[in-house]
Amino acid sequence: MESTINNIDLIIKLALALFLGMCLGIERVVAGKIAGMRTYGLVTMGSALFTIVGIIAAGGYESTLAIKESIRLTAQIITGIGFIGAGLIIFNGAKVSGVTTAAGIWVAAGVGAATGYGLYILAIIATVFALITFTILWYVEDRLKIFIRAEIAEREE
């Protein structure tokens, strides 16, 4: 089993997962959020690692059955990340914060799993879409809130 594993490919999978997670984490650091580069990087790399281990333990990347069997381990990654995400969500009276960061961690786990399966383009595209969501959609959402508040204030006058 060990001889059929390409160690360079495994290193590339882990390094790409770490890099993509760190890209997501950089934006969170700039936004002043609680999870940053290290957290996102570890989540993506950890997800890739567990995916790789599951595939190799079930028979390797050449085995269709191994890919199918590894899906169970991927499902457990999602469960574990849900636990981490729940810890990031903070309730303060009627205000809730950390939901976007928790959702970002969930996406980061998916990016890591995609990388572990060798779906590099999917992982990169998902990372880009998440970055667009974190940045451009944040700006749009912020402007929309300002507009709606102004409309409500105008109607109350």
Secondary structure as GFF3:
##gff-version 3
##sequence-region A 1 157
A	DSSP	three_ten_helix	2	4	.	.	.	ID=ss1
A	DSSP	alpha_helix	7	30	.	.	.	ID=ss2
A	DSSP	alpha_helix	37	57	.	.	.	ID=ss3
A	DSSP	alpha_helix	64	88	.	.	.	ID=ss4
A	DSSP	beta_strand	90	92	.	.	.	ID=ss5
A	DSSP	beta_strand	95	97	.	.	.	ID=ss6
A	DSSP	alpha_helix	99	116	.	.	.	ID=ss7
A	DSSP	alpha_helix	120	156	.	.	.	ID=ss8
###
